[in-house]
């Protein structure tokens, strides 16, 4: 912005600002005219006027807010609610003066209050409101370790009834919040920052254990004293609008919270156990949702063939794997490849985890008898082209899905089986006729998620013959593994990547389905027909230094190797 050339000390801003404010009102700018700061409340300049005011004040206009020089203790002196309300943020210290970004050059009171809180000279710069909002989120989000610190200093005297308190923003650390509310907020923030998919609150007779599931593995994080167990669990139930007086029956709920400008959903499940009530929060963070077959790590050859299958006009495509293996993400990625105004795509899910634009998504609701079979039956009356069924759990749902494919629809769904060939066996066990499966299923994709070696602490090592033999790997030379560091929380792994096996239903496999749906025979035939197993895909990742032998063994154990 022209004319925005430098930052100004607060006293000059106050002097110039009051003079300018008088001019903007058309009032006399004589020194003897008293300036009433309360009148500022009646004057709301637009963005263009704010820019003009900044130019007249001679403020430096910044396109980026560079952090540095301010400690965490400095931000603790300034409440998050204060900087959020006034869109004002200190970001660095230069020559003993704190440099502050402001979005309204004539918002004078907050500048004075900020100088009082920090007890240091203030210099102001001008920045766009959106830029400051994003910077506020970054500055106040970084609270690693704060939950442990609060647990260490929590006292019995801080107990209070927090049932009527609603948390709208996790970063809001207002002083009137009870310590239990602050503690729960900090636990949730920490879990999100560490990339957790679930938060486990495990009660016992000795106390509460808080664990995070990170990259598919549970890690213990906190152990609040037993006297705070009831308060924390009650707080979770209040936020998810569950019955806090009910401790005998399982309950399900949802929480929708803000973290700065991010909105994050949580799926809540409570279950009575011997030590009290166990609560698990599933974190549904849209910001971490990666959609796209290549983006989730699917090899190009498999991605190309899978795209061909999901672009067919009719048939059933199944994705198999255990809970948490990324099946729903793969289906969402497949749907994103199909999304078009000329195609009617509908889904029935339990629950709808992420909302996709341009797609009709239906949530299962057992209390009103809206299950997969019922929802699927009604979807067929909505003239769909592509149908996604969250999971085929019973014979009725499977039969309707087969009828849908026979009448010219493409059906995408999931099954809980160990590998791709076992999907056929499972459906036959449900009571589906083999001849119907051979004529409707066009492909089965099995998948797992492997943890990747942490790039910050990876090291080379020489594997033993026994280690290589455990995954039938023939390889000469060093492999890689993670040593463990602060970045990966000493696990040696950071992030995950998918491994896949795709079984195309070829004419030979169709014949085998009708003849015998035995899983071992089906697997042997599929391998001869060109299918690469999950373990073979894992071997490729080990040789490429992306994952480890131990990790491949962990996720493929129990799957017969051929």
N, C-alpha and C positions, 0 to 999 in steps of 0.2 A: 504494500500500500504506500503510495506516495505521501511524503510528509511525516510518516512514522519513522523516526530516526533513532530514538534512544529511549532508555528507561529513565524514569524520573523519581527523585526522592518523594516520599509521601507528603512532606510539607509543601513542596511546589505544586503537587497535584491538587492538594486541598485548596491552595490559594487560587490557582488558575481555574480549577473546577468550579469554585463558588462564583467566580467572576463570569465564567462562561454560562453557568446555569442561569444567572440573572439575565444575560443577553438572550438566551434561548427563550426565556419567558417574555421577553420584551420589556423587562423591568429595568429601571435605571441601574447602571453599573458603578455608581459613585461609592466611594469607600464608606461614606457615612450611612449608607443604606444597610440596615441590619439583615443578615442572612439567616433565615429560619430553615434548619436542616430538615425539619419535618415536612416542608413543602416538597422535598425531593420525592416523596411518596406519590405525589400527584403527577409527576412527569415521567413518562415511560418512552424513551427514544427507541426508534426502530433500529434494525441492524445497520442500515445506511447512515442513520444519524449517529449511531455509536462510532462508526468508522470515521465520520467527519469530526466528531468530538475528539477521538484519539489523535487525528491529524493535527487539530488545533492545539491539543495539549503537547504535541511533540513526542508521543509515546512510540517506542519501538514496537512494531507489529511482527509477531513471530508466527511462522508456519509450522513449527515443531517445538515441543516443550522438552528440552534436554535435561534429564535428571542427573543429579550428581551433587555431592557436597552436603546434602541434608540427611541426617540420621533418622532412624525409626523413632527415636525419642522426640525429635522435633515434630513429627506428624502426630504423635500422641498428645501433644499440647494443643492441637487444633482438632476439634471434633469433626468427624466425617459429615455430620448433619450441617455443620456451619459452612464448610466449603461447598457442599452440594447445593445448599440453599442460595448462596451468594455467587456461585460460579467463580470462585477465586481460589488460586492454588499457588503456594510457594514451591519453587522447584530447585533452586540452587543458591549458594552463597558466594558472593564475590566481594573481596576486600572488606569483609565484616558486615556487609549489607545483604539481606535476604531478598532475592529477586522473586517477584510475584507476578503470575499471569492473571489478568482480569478481563472479563468479557464486557463489562460496562464501566467506562472510564469515570462516570460520575457517581458510582456507588461508593460514597466516601466513608460512611460509617464502618463498614466491614474492614476497610484498610486500616482505620485507626484502631479497631479492636484487635486486628491481627498483629499490629505493631506492639500493642499492649501485651498480648498473649506470649509473643516470642521474646519480648524485651530486647529487641534489636532493630536497627534502622531498616526501613523497607524501601525498596525500589520497585516500581511497577512497569510491566509491559502489557501490551494488548494482544489478545488471542481470541479466535472465534469460539463461540460457546460449545460447539461440538468437539473441538480440540481439547478444551478444558475438561469437558465431561469425561472424555476417554482417558485423559491424564489422571483425573481424580480416581477413576476406577483402578488404573495401574498402580497408583501410589498407595492406595488403601487396601488393595487386595493382598499384598504380600505380607501374610501374617503367619508364616511357618513357625511352628513351635509355640505359638501363643496359647493353644489349648493346654499343653503340658504345663506352661507357666501359670495359667489360671488355676489348674487343678492343684498345683503345689501351694498356692496362696489362698485357696478357698477356705472359708471359715464357717462354722455353724451359725454364727450371728448373722450371716447374709441370707439365711433362709427366708423365703417370702412366698406368698401365693401369687403365682404368675399365670393363673389359668385364663385371665382376661386379657393378657398381653398378646398382641398380634405382631409378628415379625414380617415386615414387608421388604426390608433390604438387609441382607446379611452383613453388609459393611457398615451399617449404622450402629455405632458403639455409644449411643447416648448414655449419659451417666445415670439416667433413671431406670435403666434396665437391670433387673436382678442378676446376680452372678451366674445362676443356672442358665438363664436365657443367653447370656454372653458366651458361656462355655459351649452350649449346644451350637450356637452360630459359628464359633471358632472351629469346632470339630467338623462341621459341614464344609466350611471354607477350606480347611486343611485337606479334607478328602478330595474336594474338587481340584485343588491345586496339584495334588499328587496323582491325579488321573484315575482315581478309584471309580469302580463301577457300582460298588455296594458299600454301605456302612452297616456293620453288625454291632448291636448292643446285646451282649451276652451276660445275663444276670447269674449270680451264684450266691452261696451263703456267705462268702468272704468279700464280695464286692462286684462291681460291674467291669466287664472287659469290653473295650471298644476296639474293633478290628476293621481294617479297610481291605477290600478285595481289589488288588492292583494287578493288572495284566493276568487276571484269572487266578491269582494266588492270594490267600488271606495273610495279612500282616497285622500283628498286634501293635497297637499304637498307644492306648491310654488305659489306665485302671483307676477311675475315680473311687473314692471311699464308699463303703456300703450305704452310708447315710444319705448320699446324693443319688443313689440308684433310682429310687422312686420318683424323685423330682425330675430327673432327666427323662425318664420314660413317660411320665405324665406330660411333660412339655411337648414331646414328640406327638403324643396322642391328641393334645389340644391343637397343635398346628395342623394335623391331618384330619381334624374334626371327627375324631373317633370318640366312643363312649368311654370316658375316663373311669367310670364306676364299674365297668365290665372287665373282670380279670380272669374269667373262666373260659371264655370263648375266643377263638381267633377272630381278628378283625382286619379289614383291608381299607386303605384310604390313600389319598394323594395330597401332596403339598406342592404349592407353586410359590417359589421364592425368587427374589431379585438379588443379583450380586453385581452392584453397579448398574450397567446397562444390559447385562445378561439376564435372561429369564430361564430358570432351571426348574424342571419338574422332578418330583420324587414320588416313587411308588412305595407305599408303606405297608408292611405286613407285620402283625403282632401274633404271637403264639404263646399260650401258657405252658411253661416248663417247670421242672422241679424247683428251680431257684427263684422263680418269679415270672415275669413276662419278657419274652425274647422279642426284639424288634429288629427288622432289617429294612433299610432304606435303599431302594434301587435308584441310582442317579441317572436321570434321563436328560443329558445335556446336549441340546441341539448343536452347540458350538463344537462338540467333539464328534458329531455324526459325519462319517465319511461315506459318501455314496458315489459309486462308480466301480465297475468291475476291475478296472486296472488299478484304481486308487486303493482298493482293499488288498492288493497284492496278488490277484489272480494271474497266473502265467498267461502270456498272450495266446498260446495255442488253446488252452482251456477256455479262456475268455471268448475267443472267436467262436468256438463250437457252442458254448453256452448261449451266446447271443443268437446264434442260428436257431437253437431250440426254442428260446423264448419269443422268437419272431414268427414261429409257426402259427397258422390260423387256428389250430385246434390241437388237443392233446393235453397230457398232464406232465408237468415238470416238477420233480420233487427235490428238496434240499434236506439232507439228513445230517445229524450230529447231536451231541449232548447239549444240555442247557448252557448258554453262554458261549457257544462256538461261532456266533455271528451269522446264524441262518437268516434271521429277520433282516439284517443289513444287506445280505446277498439278495434277498427277494426285493427289497427296496431299490437296490442298484439295478436289478433286472427291470423293475417297473419304470425306473427313470429312463431306461433305454427305450421304452415303448411309449412314454407319455407324448400324446399328440391330440390335437383337438378333434381329429377324426376317429379316435378310439375311445370307447367307454370302458374305463378301468375301475373296478370296484373291489374293495377288500372287506373281509370280516376277520377281526383280530381280538385277542384277549391278553392285555388291553391294547388300544391304539397307542403305541409308544411315541411315535413321531408323526406329526401331521405333514402330509405331502401335498403340495399345491396341484390343483387340477384333478385330484383323485377322490372318489367317494369312499370314505373309510367308516366302517361300522364297528362299534365295540360290542363284544359279548356282554350280556347282562343276565346273569343266571337268576336273579330275583324275579325277573319278569319272563323267565323261560326263553330268553333270546340266546340260544347257544349256536355253535357253528352250523349244525344241521339246519336249524330254523332260519338263521340268517342267510345261509347259502340258498335255501329254497326260495326265499323272497328276492334275493339278488337276481335270480334267474328270470324274474318277472320285470326286471328293470332294463332289459335289452342290453346286457353287458357284452363286451368283446373279450376282455381279459378279467379273470377273477383270481384274487389271491385269498387263500384260506390260511389263516395263521397256523393251524395245525390239524392234521387228520388224526383224531383221537379214538374214533369208534367206527363201527361198520356203517352206521347210517350216514355219517358225513362222507365216508369213502364212497358209498354208493351214489350219493347225490353228485359228488365231484366227477365220478365216472360218467354218469348220465349227462352232466354238463359238457364234458369233453366230446361225448358221442354226438351231441346236438350242435356241435360247431363252435365251442368255446375253448379258449386256452386257460387252463387252470394251473396256478402255481401254489405249492403248499410245502409244508415241512413234516418230517417224521423224526421220532427219536430212535434212531438206529445207529449202530457203530460204524457201518460202512455202507456204500452204495448198494451192493447186491442184497444186503439184508433187508432193504426196503420192500423188495418184492415178497420175501418170506413173511415179513410182518403183516402185509396186507392180506396174504393168503390165510395167515393165522387168524385174522379178523373175520374171515368168512367170505372174502371176495373171490369170485370165480376166476381161475387163472386165465381163461380165454379173454375175459374182459380186460385184465391187466395188460396182456400182450398186445391188445389192439388200441389201448388208450395211453399208456405211459410211453413217452418219447425219450426221456432221459432222467437220470438220477445223479445228483451231485452230493457227495459227502465232503464235509469240511471240518477242520480244526483250526484253532488259533495257537500259534507257537510264539513264545516270548523271544524277542530279539536281543542279541548281546548288546550290552550298554556300550555306546561308542566312546564314552568318557574313560572307561577303565578296561577296555578289551586288551587281551594279551595273547600271545601265541604260546602253544605248548605241544608236546609230542604225545599223542594218544597211545594207549596200550592196545595190544591186539584184541584183548577181551572187550575193550570199550568199542572198538570198530565192529567186532563180530556181533555185538548186542543189537545193532541195527542193520547187520549184513552189509556193512560199508567197506568197499575196497578203495583204499586211498593211501597214498604215500606223501609224507610231508607233515608239517605242523598244522594243527587246527586252532581255532580261536575260542576263547571263553572270557567271561567277565570276572574281573578280580573283586569287584564290589567297591562302591564309592558313595559319596553323599548324593550324587545326582540320581542314582538308582536305588537309594536307601539300602545299600550294601547287599542287594540281591544279585547283582551281576547282569541283570536284564532291564531293558527299558523299551517299552512299546511291544506291539505284537504284529505278526504277519500271518496270513492265512495259508494253509496247505489244503489241497483239493484233490479229489479223484472223481472223474466224470465217467459214468457208464452210459454210453449210447445204447439204445435198445435196437440193436441190429436184427436182421432176419434170423440169425442163428440164436440170438438171445431170446427173441420172441418164441421160437420153437422150444427152447429150453424151459421157458416159463410155463408153457402148456404141458410139457412132458413132466417136469419136476421143478419145484421152486426151492430145492435145497440150496442153502446159502453157500456152502463150500463149492458145489458144482457150478453154481452161477458165477462165483468169484473166479474160479479157474478159467471158465469160458470167457468172461469179460477181460481178463488179463491177456488171453490169447487173441481177443478181438481188438487189442490196442489200449486198453485202460491202464493208466499208471496209478499205482496205489498211493495212499497217503504217506506211507513210510518212504517210498521212492522219492516223493516230492520233498519230504523232510531231509533225505540224504543230500539232495541238491542244495538245500539251504545250509546244511552243515559244511559241505565242501566249499560253498561260497563265503563262509565265515559270517553268516547272518544269524544262525542259531547254533545250538549245541547238541551233542549226542544225548545228553541227559534229558533235554527238553523234548527231543523227538521221541524218546522212550516214554516220557511221561504222557504225551498226548496220543500215542498210537498203541499203548499197552492194551492188550485184550483184542486187538485186531489181528486176525490170522494173516501171516505173511506168506506170500507165494514167491 
